[in-house]
C-alpha cells in the first residue's frame, strides 16, 4: 500500500462507507506545543496525539525520543479510535516529520493500513473544525517488530558494511553546528541525506521515480545490501524511511539516533562532508 494519501483522496475516503481514523500530530522540535493549534482548527474528526508524550518514551539512555512502551502506545491508539483493521491517516503542520513518526510506529507495531496526508495541514483546502471528537474505542493491539530497527551497535556495523543514511541537516552532519546534542558530527561511515531533499517546495513528497533516483545515487538499492536511517532522535529519520518506502526501498530505523550515539563518549565521531 502506498504510504501517502493526497488531500483530495482523503476527502473522498472520509465521505465513503469506511472513513479512516484521522490523527493530528502537529509538533515542532523545541517549539510550542501543538495542542493549542489543534484546538484552534483541525481537519474534521481528527484526534490530537502528542509526539513527546505519546509517540515517544521518556528521554534518557535511549535518546531524546526513544520508542514508547508498546502497550502504552496501543492504549493511546485505541483511545483515538484505531482498530486492527481500520484505515488510519495521519497529518501534521506540514513538515511531515511528526506524521511520519506516527506512521512508522503504527507500521512497526503491526498496523497494515496507515498513510500520511501528503503536504500536511497546508494541503487541506476544506473547512476546519474546533469540535473535539470523542471516538469509540478501537481494538488495536500492537505487535512490535513489523518494521526493522537498529540499535547502536547494529548502526555502527551497518555504517561499515551497508548503507547508513543521516537524515539531519548537512551542517549538523558535518559538525559545523550542533544546537542540541553533546557533540557535532556523524556516525563514521554514514552518508549525508537530509530529509529536506525528499520533498518539493510545497512540502509534498517527490514522485517515486525521483526519490528512487536520489537514493540509488546515494548507494541504496544494491542487491543484498541493507539500508538504515538515523537522525537527531528518531523523528525526521522516520520521514526518510517513508521516502525510501515510496521509492521501493525497505530501510531500518535507528530510533536512538544521534542523541543516543553522541551521549556515549566512547562512540567515535566523524566530522566534515565525507562519511569516514
C-alpha beads as a LAMMPS data file, in Angstrom:
LAMMPS data file: protein, C-alpha beads

276 atoms
275 bonds

1 atom types
1 bond types

-500.0 500.0 xlo xhi
-500.0 500.0 ylo yhi
-500.0 500.0 zlo zhi

Masses

1 110.0

Atoms # bond

1 1 1 0.000 0.000 0.000
2 1 1 1.223 3.484 -0.867
3 1 1 2.246 5.177 2.419
4 1 1 0.909 8.630 1.491
5 1 1 -2.516 9.971 0.528
6 1 1 -3.441 13.251 -1.161
7 1 1 -5.907 15.679 0.388
8 1 1 -8.438 15.010 -2.369
9 1 1 -8.090 11.254 -1.910
10 1 1 -8.624 11.639 1.818
11 1 1 -11.690 13.852 1.294
12 1 1 -13.197 11.156 -0.919
13 1 1 -12.435 8.338 1.527
14 1 1 -13.682 10.284 4.549
15 1 1 -17.073 10.659 2.844
16 1 1 -17.221 6.980 1.949
17 1 1 -18.517 3.912 3.772
18 1 1 -15.223 3.219 5.591
19 1 1 -13.749 6.569 6.632
20 1 1 -10.204 6.461 8.028
21 1 1 -9.394 7.293 11.616
22 1 1 -7.663 10.676 11.432
23 1 1 -4.796 11.669 13.732
24 1 1 -3.426 15.216 14.137
25 1 1 0.183 15.089 15.357
26 1 1 1.301 18.697 14.954
27 1 1 4.693 19.166 16.612
28 1 1 7.810 21.316 16.341
29 1 1 11.228 20.485 17.716
30 1 1 11.770 22.941 20.565
31 1 1 8.648 24.836 19.523
32 1 1 5.269 25.453 21.126
33 1 1 3.009 22.530 21.930
34 1 1 0.732 21.528 19.054
35 1 1 -2.459 21.174 21.109
36 1 1 -3.449 24.891 21.051
37 1 1 -3.161 24.969 17.246
38 1 1 -5.238 21.801 17.069
39 1 1 -7.952 23.368 19.231
40 1 1 -7.948 26.492 17.057
41 1 1 -8.749 24.431 13.983
42 1 1 -8.200 20.892 12.701
43 1 1 -9.478 18.607 9.990
44 1 1 -12.983 17.485 10.958
45 1 1 -12.893 14.369 13.101
46 1 1 -9.150 14.470 13.795
47 1 1 -7.915 13.314 17.201
48 1 1 -4.832 15.038 18.611
49 1 1 -1.845 12.865 19.557
50 1 1 1.185 14.362 21.311
51 1 1 4.539 13.289 19.926
52 1 1 6.657 13.978 23.018
53 1 1 4.460 12.082 25.493
54 1 1 2.508 9.594 23.356
55 1 1 4.725 8.811 20.373
56 1 1 7.905 8.551 22.453
57 1 1 9.057 7.217 25.785
58 1 1 10.803 9.323 28.431
59 1 1 14.138 10.779 27.315
60 1 1 17.151 9.035 28.741
61 1 1 19.687 6.403 27.781
62 1 1 17.636 5.582 24.672
63 1 1 17.893 9.135 23.348
64 1 1 15.589 12.168 23.306
65 1 1 12.640 10.368 21.688
66 1 1 13.035 6.649 22.409
67 1 1 10.318 4.308 21.258
68 1 1 7.268 4.337 23.518
69 1 1 6.243 1.323 25.527
70 1 1 4.195 -0.683 23.006
71 1 1 1.299 -1.249 25.407
72 1 1 1.137 2.441 26.302
73 1 1 1.234 3.322 22.613
74 1 1 -1.518 0.816 21.911
75 1 1 -3.698 2.388 24.613
76 1 1 -3.218 5.835 23.021
77 1 1 -4.188 4.486 19.623
78 1 1 -7.261 2.684 20.966
79 1 1 -8.448 5.882 22.689
80 1 1 -8.061 7.631 19.337
81 1 1 -10.351 5.061 17.732
82 1 1 -7.729 2.968 15.956
83 1 1 -8.773 -0.636 15.338
84 1 1 -6.919 -3.630 13.991
85 1 1 -8.483 -3.239 10.566
86 1 1 -9.464 0.437 10.433
87 1 1 -7.602 2.595 7.920
88 1 1 -5.626 5.406 9.550
89 1 1 -4.496 8.750 8.103
90 1 1 -2.006 10.950 9.947
91 1 1 -1.116 14.600 9.355
92 1 1 0.928 17.351 10.954
93 1 1 1.599 21.034 10.355
94 1 1 3.341 20.412 7.050
95 1 1 6.948 19.456 7.816
96 1 1 5.978 15.811 7.746
97 1 1 8.332 14.586 10.460
98 1 1 5.755 14.023 13.210
99 1 1 3.258 12.424 10.830
100 1 1 5.960 10.075 9.588
101 1 1 6.853 9.164 13.182
102 1 1 3.212 8.172 13.847
103 1 1 3.087 6.278 10.527
104 1 1 6.284 4.413 11.386
105 1 1 5.153 3.498 14.907
106 1 1 1.826 2.148 13.669
107 1 1 3.533 0.162 10.943
108 1 1 6.242 -1.067 13.356
109 1 1 3.559 -2.299 15.754
110 1 1 1.768 -4.208 13.015
111 1 1 -0.928 -1.909 11.637
112 1 1 -1.144 -2.567 7.900
113 1 1 -3.299 0.354 6.716
114 1 1 -1.805 3.716 7.676
115 1 1 -0.921 6.658 5.437
116 1 1 0.437 10.178 5.807
117 1 1 -1.521 13.123 4.403
118 1 1 0.918 14.398 1.784
119 1 1 1.727 18.058 2.433
120 1 1 0.070 18.062 5.843
121 1 1 -2.416 20.654 7.018
122 1 1 -1.383 23.121 4.299
123 1 1 -2.581 20.698 1.619
124 1 1 -6.119 20.657 3.027
125 1 1 -8.484 23.106 1.304
126 1 1 -11.693 22.115 3.104
127 1 1 -13.191 23.516 6.261
128 1 1 -11.513 23.192 9.652
129 1 1 -13.293 22.272 12.855
130 1 1 -12.948 23.217 16.525
131 1 1 -15.067 20.300 17.710
132 1 1 -13.119 17.814 19.828
133 1 1 -14.223 14.324 18.769
134 1 1 -14.963 11.504 21.208
135 1 1 -14.345 8.377 19.124
136 1 1 -15.453 4.898 20.061
137 1 1 -12.504 2.964 21.469
138 1 1 -10.650 0.870 18.931
139 1 1 -9.299 -2.636 19.324
140 1 1 -5.745 -2.166 18.058
141 1 1 -3.229 -4.425 19.795
142 1 1 0.401 -3.636 18.969
143 1 1 2.762 -6.360 17.857
144 1 1 6.200 -4.704 17.632
145 1 1 8.752 -5.735 15.062
146 1 1 6.849 -5.436 11.796
147 1 1 9.427 -2.898 10.543
148 1 1 13.190 -3.298 11.027
149 1 1 15.132 -1.323 13.640
150 1 1 18.774 -0.837 14.541
151 1 1 20.346 -0.489 17.955
152 1 1 23.579 1.438 18.462
153 1 1 25.908 -1.486 17.762
154 1 1 23.954 -2.510 14.654
155 1 1 24.066 1.069 13.347
156 1 1 27.862 1.090 13.755
157 1 1 28.162 -2.168 11.818
158 1 1 25.778 -1.085 9.062
159 1 1 27.734 2.142 8.517
160 1 1 30.724 -0.062 7.604
161 1 1 29.033 -2.935 5.797
162 1 1 25.927 -1.439 4.143
163 1 1 24.390 1.997 3.797
164 1 1 23.522 4.154 6.820
165 1 1 21.849 7.446 5.891
166 1 1 21.984 10.521 8.130
167 1 1 18.704 12.420 7.712
168 1 1 19.768 15.576 9.571
169 1 1 20.714 18.894 8.001
170 1 1 24.090 18.802 6.259
171 1 1 25.672 21.308 8.650
172 1 1 24.875 19.065 11.614
173 1 1 26.238 16.033 9.751
174 1 1 29.480 17.899 9.078
175 1 1 29.683 19.047 12.698
176 1 1 29.670 22.742 11.756
177 1 1 26.901 23.336 14.310
178 1 1 25.179 21.228 16.941
179 1 1 22.308 23.052 18.632
180 1 1 21.004 20.131 20.693
181 1 1 23.357 17.225 21.345
182 1 1 26.621 16.875 23.260
183 1 1 28.866 16.904 20.200
184 1 1 28.532 17.575 16.474
185 1 1 29.388 15.295 13.576
186 1 1 28.120 11.935 12.381
187 1 1 28.470 8.186 12.796
188 1 1 31.655 7.165 10.956
189 1 1 30.732 5.731 7.571
190 1 1 27.245 7.276 7.462
191 1 1 26.174 9.149 4.319
192 1 1 24.519 12.577 4.483
193 1 1 20.928 12.522 3.168
194 1 1 18.911 15.468 4.565
195 1 1 15.136 14.983 4.732
196 1 1 14.622 18.380 3.094
197 1 1 15.613 16.784 -0.209
198 1 1 12.726 14.279 -0.001
199 1 1 10.084 16.907 -0.665
200 1 1 9.151 19.685 -3.077
201 1 1 8.769 23.335 -2.047
202 1 1 5.156 22.730 -1.008
203 1 1 6.192 20.009 1.439
204 1 1 4.811 17.145 -0.634
205 1 1 6.973 14.113 -1.249
206 1 1 8.773 13.951 -4.569
207 1 1 7.491 11.372 -7.065
208 1 1 8.641 7.812 -6.525
209 1 1 10.953 7.861 -9.543
210 1 1 12.757 10.983 -8.299
211 1 1 13.137 9.566 -4.812
212 1 1 14.457 6.303 -6.239
213 1 1 16.995 8.255 -8.295
214 1 1 18.056 10.202 -5.234
215 1 1 18.565 7.178 -3.024
216 1 1 20.230 4.991 -5.637
217 1 1 22.604 7.893 -6.202
218 1 1 23.478 7.700 -2.516
219 1 1 24.131 3.977 -2.791
220 1 1 20.773 2.413 -1.904
221 1 1 19.188 -0.411 -3.831
222 1 1 22.282 -2.569 -4.325
223 1 1 21.388 -6.233 -4.310
224 1 1 21.609 -7.727 -0.851
225 1 1 22.834 -4.511 0.808
226 1 1 20.954 -3.351 3.882
227 1 1 19.875 0.284 4.292
228 1 1 19.385 2.112 7.579
229 1 1 18.474 5.641 8.634
230 1 1 19.157 7.791 11.676
231 1 1 18.596 11.455 12.516
232 1 1 18.728 13.504 15.699
233 1 1 16.301 11.487 17.810
234 1 1 14.333 9.142 15.562
235 1 1 11.697 11.606 14.289
236 1 1 12.936 13.002 10.979
237 1 1 14.537 9.620 10.333
238 1 1 11.028 8.162 10.053
239 1 1 10.376 10.722 7.295
240 1 1 13.372 9.323 5.410
241 1 1 12.219 5.718 5.927
242 1 1 8.839 6.708 4.466
243 1 1 10.519 8.393 1.484
244 1 1 12.564 5.248 0.907
245 1 1 9.366 3.190 1.079
246 1 1 7.823 5.384 -1.637
247 1 1 10.954 4.702 -3.692
248 1 1 10.530 0.963 -3.191
249 1 1 13.438 0.534 -0.772
250 1 1 12.961 -1.020 2.672
251 1 1 15.092 0.629 5.366
252 1 1 15.661 0.104 9.073
253 1 1 15.362 2.974 11.566
254 1 1 17.870 3.618 14.354
255 1 1 15.429 5.090 16.902
256 1 1 18.049 6.336 19.361
257 1 1 19.864 8.152 16.536
258 1 1 22.469 10.843 17.165
259 1 1 21.010 11.788 20.568
260 1 1 21.860 8.299 21.821
261 1 1 25.098 7.814 19.892
262 1 1 26.646 11.161 20.825
263 1 1 25.738 10.805 24.510
264 1 1 28.295 7.998 24.828
265 1 1 31.842 9.457 24.895
266 1 1 33.222 6.045 23.897
267 1 1 31.491 6.176 20.499
268 1 1 33.622 7.550 17.645
269 1 1 32.529 10.720 15.866
270 1 1 33.370 11.791 12.313
271 1 1 33.229 15.385 11.091
272 1 1 33.343 17.030 7.696
273 1 1 31.455 16.300 4.469
274 1 1 32.777 12.755 3.905
275 1 1 31.426 9.582 5.542
276 1 1 34.682 8.418 7.120

Bonds

1 1 1 2
2 1 2 3
3 1 3 4
4 1 4 5
5 1 5 6
6 1 6 7
7 1 7 8
8 1 8 9
9 1 9 10
10 1 10 11
11 1 11 12
12 1 12 13
13 1 13 14
14 1 14 15
15 1 15 16
16 1 16 17
17 1 17 18
18 1 18 19
19 1 19 20
20 1 20 21
21 1 21 22
22 1 22 23
23 1 23 24
24 1 24 25
25 1 25 26
26 1 26 27
27 1 27 28
28 1 28 29
29 1 29 30
30 1 30 31
31 1 31 32
32 1 32 33
33 1 33 34
34 1 34 35
35 1 35 36
36 1 36 37
37 1 37 38
38 1 38 39
39 1 39 40
40 1 40 41
41 1 41 42
42 1 42 43
43 1 43 44
44 1 44 45
45 1 45 46
46 1 46 47
47 1 47 48
48 1 48 49
49 1 49 50
50 1 50 51
51 1 51 52
52 1 52 53
53 1 53 54
54 1 54 55
55 1 55 56
56 1 56 57
57 1 57 58
58 1 58 59
59 1 59 60
60 1 60 61
61 1 61 62
62 1 62 63
63 1 63 64
64 1 64 65
65 1 65 66
66 1 66 67
67 1 67 68
68 1 68 69
69 1 69 70
70 1 70 71
71 1 71 72
72 1 72 73
73 1 73 74
74 1 74 75
75 1 75 76
76 1 76 77
77 1 77 78
78 1 78 79
79 1 79 80
80 1 80 81
81 1 81 82
82 1 82 83
83 1 83 84
84 1 84 85
85 1 85 86
86 1 86 87
87 1 87 88
88 1 88 89
89 1 89 90
90 1 90 91
91 1 91 92
92 1 92 93
93 1 93 94
94 1 94 95
95 1 95 96
96 1 96 97
97 1 97 98
98 1 98 99
99 1 99 100
100 1 100 101
101 1 101 102
102 1 102 103
103 1 103 104
104 1 104 105
105 1 105 106
106 1 106 107
107 1 107 108
108 1 108 109
109 1 109 110
110 1 110 111
111 1 111 112
112 1 112 113
113 1 113 114
114 1 114 115
115 1 115 116
116 1 116 117
117 1 117 118
118 1 118 119
119 1 119 120
120 1 120 121
121 1 121 122
122 1 122 123
123 1 123 124
124 1 124 125
125 1 125 126
126 1 126 127
127 1 127 128
128 1 128 129
129 1 129 130
130 1 130 131
131 1 131 132
132 1 132 133
133 1 133 134
134 1 134 135
135 1 135 136
136 1 136 137
137 1 137 138
138 1 138 139
139 1 139 140
140 1 140 141
141 1 141 142
142 1 142 143
143 1 143 144
144 1 144 145
145 1 145 146
146 1 146 147
147 1 147 148
148 1 148 149
149 1 149 150
150 1 150 151
151 1 151 152
152 1 152 153
153 1 153 154
154 1 154 155
155 1 155 156
156 1 156 157
157 1 157 158
158 1 158 159
159 1 159 160
160 1 160 161
161 1 161 162
162 1 162 163
163 1 163 164
164 1 164 165
165 1 165 166
166 1 166 167
167 1 167 168
168 1 168 169
169 1 169 170
170 1 170 171
171 1 171 172
172 1 172 173
173 1 173 174
174 1 174 175
175 1 175 176
176 1 176 177
177 1 177 178
178 1 178 179
179 1 179 180
180 1 180 181
181 1 181 182
182 1 182 183
183 1 183 184
184 1 184 185
185 1 185 186
186 1 186 187
187 1 187 188
188 1 188 189
189 1 189 190
190 1 190 191
191 1 191 192
192 1 192 193
193 1 193 194
194 1 194 195
195 1 195 196
196 1 196 197
197 1 197 198
198 1 198 199
199 1 199 200
200 1 200 201
201 1 201 202
202 1 202 203
203 1 203 204
204 1 204 205
205 1 205 206
206 1 206 207
207 1 207 208
208 1 208 209
209 1 209 210
210 1 210 211
211 1 211 212
212 1 212 213
213 1 213 214
214 1 214 215
215 1 215 216
216 1 216 217
217 1 217 218
218 1 218 219
219 1 219 220
220 1 220 221
221 1 221 222
222 1 222 223
223 1 223 224
224 1 224 225
225 1 225 226
226 1 226 227
227 1 227 228
228 1 228 229
229 1 229 230
230 1 230 231
231 1 231 232
232 1 232 233
233 1 233 234
234 1 234 235
235 1 235 236
236 1 236 237
237 1 237 238
238 1 238 239
239 1 239 240
240 1 240 241
241 1 241 242
242 1 242 243
243 1 243 244
244 1 244 245
245 1 245 246
246 1 246 247
247 1 247 248
248 1 248 249
249 1 249 250
250 1 250 251
251 1 251 252
252 1 252 253
253 1 253 254
254 1 254 255
255 1 255 256
256 1 256 257
257 1 257 258
258 1 258 259
259 1 259 260
260 1 260 261
261 1 261 262
262 1 262 263
263 1 263 264
264 1 264 265
265 1 265 266
266 1 266 267
267 1 267 268
268 1 268 269
269 1 269 270
270 1 270 271
271 1 271 272
272 1 272 273
273 1 273 274
274 1 274 275
275 1 275 276
